[in-house]
Amino acid sequence: MEACFESKDNPVKSVELNGTRYLNKGKSPKTVVTSLGKISIRRSYYQHRSGGTCLFPPDERPGIKNEYLMADVKEAVLYSCASNTPEERSTLLEKFGLIELHSTQIKRFVGTTGAFMEKK
């Protein structure tokens, strides 16, 4: 999965956004939580020559800009939070590491992940 993410990163010398040119500064690591577990990816980043905010174009497509959870993981966590008392949620998160999934959710995650991988 890490290789799949990294293979979609097509670095260029510079990118332009709103009339500002950002130069390629190399690769930066990021940990992402997927339905298949945590992965660490290295992706290109861009910054104006005077410094300041960095852009991470590879984060845009999978929806992880300023995020570390994939959409399906967010859904599972929010579902758990909506369906359990705080005490139950705390116990579940402690016992199962991060996410407890109902069989229907597992099927959905497998389908979502499979569709994503096939598309990419």
N, C-alpha and C positions, 0 to 999 in steps of 0.2 A: 504494500500500500504506500509506503514511503517513496519507493521508486516511481510509482504512478504519479504521485503529487509532484515530485521533483522533475519528472519528464515533461510536465506541462509548463515548466518555467523556461521561457525563451528569452534570456537576457539580451538586451540591446545596449548600445553605448549611452543613450539618454532617452528620456520620455518627457513629453510636454503636457502640462495640465494648467488650464486657465491662463495661458500665455507665459507660464514659468517653466523653465527648462531644469530638469532634475537629472543629475549624472549618476550612472551606475557606480555604486560603492562596494559591490561584491555580494556576498551571501551572508545571510543571518539565520541562525537557528530559531525554530519555534516548535513548541510541543503542542500537539493537538489531540484532543480526546475524541476518538471515533467509536462507532458501535463495535468495532473489533479490538478496542483497547487504545492505549496511548501510543502515539507515534511522534518521532522527532523529524522534522523536515528542515532542509536548508533552502531558502529561497532568496532571489535577488531583491535588493532594495536600492532605492534611488533617493538622492538628496540634492538640494540646491547647493551650488558651490560655496555659498556663504554660511551653510549649516542650516539648522532648524529642523522642521518636520521631515520625516522620511516617508516615502511611499513604498508600499509593498504590493505591486500589481498582481503577483501570483495568489494573494489572499482574496482577491475579488471574486473570481469565478466560483470557488467552493463555498463562498459565504463566510469566510473566517476573518474578514477585516475587523481588527480590534476585538477579536473573539478567540477563544481556545476550544470551544465546544462545537462540534458539527451539529447541524440542525436536528438530526434524529436523536442525538443524545440530549439536546435541550428539551425536545418534546418528551422524552422519557422521564427526565428529571421533573419537568413541570407537571406531568401527569401524576407522578408519585406525590408531589407536593399537594396537588389538588385532591387526591384520594385518601390521604392519610393524615392522622393527627401529627403534630410536630414530634411527639414521642415515638410514634411508629416510624416516621420518616427517618429520624435519627438512628433508630435501631437498624432499619433496613440499610441505610448508607454505611453504617459501621460494619454490619455483618457481611454485606455483599460487595464491599469495596467502593462502589459508586452507584450502581444502578441495579434494581431488580426488575426483570422484565416478565410480563405475562406472555404466554405462548403466542398470542395474536401480535403483540408488539415485536417479538422475535421474528416472526414471519415477515412483518412489515419492514423491519430493519434489514433482513436478508434481501428482500426484494428491492429496497431502496439502494442498498450498497451494490447489489448486483447490477441494477440498472445504471447506477453512476459509473461503475467500473466498465461496463459494456460501452457506454456512451463515450467515455474518455479513452 
